[in-house]
């Protein structure tokens, strides 16, 4: 009898704890389902297959939005531009951040180390809309600082924002300056987590700094490299803020991306169904890229420190 009462008390206590946990989680759960889960469900299972412009009633059109997307020449241009940004920006973010992290984690005085870390990471916490105003003036063809410096060196002015190819370069320069600090911090943490005993043993054996990096640091840093590569690929496939605020998608359509097309179709042309189909297509691209990366990580990522 006493055992039965004890079991009932434990069961009641467990249910009470679960109820308390769900009550604490409820604000986050409600927020997720209302602002994230609900819209995702509506997009994938309803808006993708409808024609909707906010004003007129919703009309189910089947797979017409997807057929239109694959036949739309603007989408082809946006896809190519997005691919260009991925090819340009991902290596720059991954390698420049690694080089900066290696330089900062050297044996230098602590004040300088903190100063360099802060200087590199600071742009990431500044709002994009604020700094793009400054960078737009820097890239200005007639009175921009960059062209002024080029002229001082007896070089011709560069049409940073007036040429399609140079507009890609301009966005890439800004993106690296603005976002490389995120990858830099991850690399710094990863380098600090490498046991000093490995480095000291290699130095005793007479290994050069280059050999220590390629044979010890880089293999042990591979999980961080994998993480940085993954988040940068995802971010670059979704790139929107930089071309939207610096070049406004131009000149022409040279910097219009898939995310740009989603914004344009949804909030300028009010083609909500078509924009939803493009968003789903972008989600599939990101999911496929991520799955490929995770399937290949076992071939080069090392999680064993001991």
N, C-alpha and C positions, 0 to 999 in steps of 0.2 A: 504493500500500500504506500509506504513512504517513498519507495523507488518510483512508483507511478506519479506521485505528486511532484517529486524532484524533476522527472522528465517533462511534465507539463509546465513547470516553472521555467525550465531551460528553454522549452519551445516558445513559450510566451515572451521570454526575455529576448530570444533571437529575433522574433517577429517585430518586437518593439524597437530593437536596434536597427533592423532593416528599414522600418517605417521612418525612424529618425534620419537615417542616411538619405532616404529618398526625399524627405522634406527639405534637407539641406541642399540636395542636388536639384530640386525642382526648378529654381530660378534659371539655372544654366540649361536644364533640359527643355524648359518652355522656350527660352531664347533660341536654342538650337533648332527646335522643330518649327518655330514660327518664322525665323529669319534665314535659316540655312536648310534644314531638312525639308520643310514644306516647299520652298521654291525649287529645290533640286527635284523633288518628286513631281511637281507640277511641270517643270521644264521637260524632263525625260519622258513622262507618260502622257503629257497633254499638249503643252505649247509647241513642242517639236512638230506635231502633226496638225497644227492649226494655223489659220490666218487671222491675225489679231492686230489692230492698230489703236487700241485703247478706246477709240470713239465708237467704232462699229461693233456689232455683236461678233462673238467668236464663231469662226467657220472651220470645220474640220476638213483638211485637204489631203490627208494621208501623208505620203512620202514626198509630196511636191516640194517642200522646203529643202530637203536633202538633194533632190534632183536639180533644183535651181542652184544650190550651192556648188555642186560639182560642174555645172555648166557656166557659172558666173566668171567672166574674165577678171573681175576685180578681186575675187577670192583667190584666183590663181596668182595674181600679183602679190596679194597679201601673204599667201603661203610662201612664196619665194623670198619676199622681204623678211619674213619671220625666220626662215632658214638661214638667210644671210646674217641676221643678228645673232642667231645661235652659234654659227660657225665662227663669227668674229668675237663675240663677247665671252662665251664660255671658256675658251683657252686663256683669254686675257685675265678674267677674274681668277681662274684657278692658279695660273702660274705667277702672275704679279703678286697676288696675295701670299703665295708660298715664299717668294723671294723676300718680300717685305717682312714676313714673320721670321725668316731665317736671319735677316739683318738685325731685327730688333731683339731677338733672343740671344744674340752674342753677348760676350762678357763686356758690357759697357756700364758706365755709372748709372745708378738707379734713377736719378732725376731725369737724365736724358732718355732712359728707357721708357719712363712714364710719359714724357713729353711726346716721344715718337708714337707710342700707342694711342695717346689721346688725339694727336694730329691726324693719324690715319683713320681712326674710328669715328671721329667727330662728324664728318659729312653724312654718315648713315642716319644720324638722329635729327638732321635738319630736314624740314619738309621740302619735298621736291618742287612744289610750286614757288617757294621762296627763292631757292637757289637758281632755278631756271631763268628767272629774270636777269640775274647777274650774268649767267653764262650766255644768254642771248646777246647781251652787250659785248661780251668777250668775243663772240663769233661774228659780230657785225662786220660786214665787208668794208664799209667806208671808214668807220671810226672805232673799230674794235681793237682791243689791246693786243690780241694775237697777231693780227695783220700789221699793227704798228711795230711790234717786235720783229716781225719778218722783214718789214721795210727798213728797219734800222740795220739789219744784217744784209741789206741790199738784195733781198729776195722778193719775189712778186707776191702780191696779196692773194690769199686763197679764198675762193667763194664757198665758205664753210656751209652756209645755209641756202645758197642759191643753186648749187649743183647737186644732182641726185646722189652721185657717188660720194661727194664730200659731206653730204648730209648724213649718210650712214656713218662716216668717220666721226663726225661731230657728235652724234648720239652715242657712239661707242666711247669716245673720250669722256663725255659727261658721265656715262653709266659706270665706267671704271672708277672715276673720281668719287662718285656718289656712293657706290655699293661695294667696293672692294674691301671696305672695313669689316663687313660681316664675315667674309671668308677669312680675312686676316686674323680675326679674333679666334676663330675655330682652329686655325693652324697654330697660333700661339699656345692655346690650351693643349693641343695635341703634342707639340714639341716639349712642353713642360712635363707632360705625363710619361715621356720616355725615360726609363730608369737610367740614372747617371752611371751605374756600374757597367752598362754595355759600352758607353762612350769611353769611359776610363780604361776598360780592358783593351779596346781597340787602339787607344792612344799609346798604351804600354807596348803593344805589339808593333807600334810604328806605323799605323795606318794614317794615311793623309786625310785632311778634312774632306776632300772630294770622295774618297773611298768610304769614309765614315757616313757621309750623307747617303750615298747610293746603296750601301750594303747594310746599314743599321737604321738610320733615321727614316729614310723613305719607306722601307718595308713596314716598320712599326707605325709609321704615320699613314699607312694606306687606308685604315678605316676613316680617318679624317678626310683624306683626299676623296674617298668614295662619297662621303656625306656632302662635302663641298661641291663635288661634281654634280650630284643629284639635285641639290637645291638650286644650283645655278642653271642647270638645264631646264628645270621646271619654271624658274623665274624668267629666263630668256624666251621660252616658248610663249609666255604670257605677257611679254613686254608691251607696255602701253603708255605709262606716264611720260617717259623720256621723249618718244616721238610726238606724243600729243602736245606736250608743253613747249618743246624746243622748236620743232619743225611743223607742227600742226598737220602731220601726215605728208608734208610736201618735201621739196618742190614736186608738184604733180602728185604722183602716187608712190614716190620713191621710198617713203618710210612708213607707208601704211601697213599695218600688221593684222594678224587674225583678230587679236583683241580690239584693234582699232575698228575693224569691220563690225564686230559685235556692238561696240558703242554707237557707231554710225547708224547701223540698221535699227537698233533699239530706240535710241534717244534723239536721233535726227530725222530718220525716215519713219519711225514708229512701226516698223515691221517686226513686232515682237516674236511672232512665230519663226520667222526666218532667222532672227538674231539668236533665238533659243537653239535652233538647229546648228548654227555655227558654234555656239557655246558647247553643245554636246560633242561636236566634232573635235573641238579643242581639248575637251576633257578626255576623249578617247586617245588623242595623240599623246597627252601627258601620261595617261595610264599605261600605254604601250611602251613608251620610253622608260618609264620607271620600272616596269616588269622586266624589260630587257636588261637594264642595269643591275637589278637584283639577281637575275639569273646568271649574270656573268661575274658577279663579285667574288664568287668562290675561287675563281681562277687567278685572282691577283690581290685580293684583300686578305691581310693577315691580322687575325684577332688574338693571337697568342703572344703574350709578353714574356712568359716564363718557359 
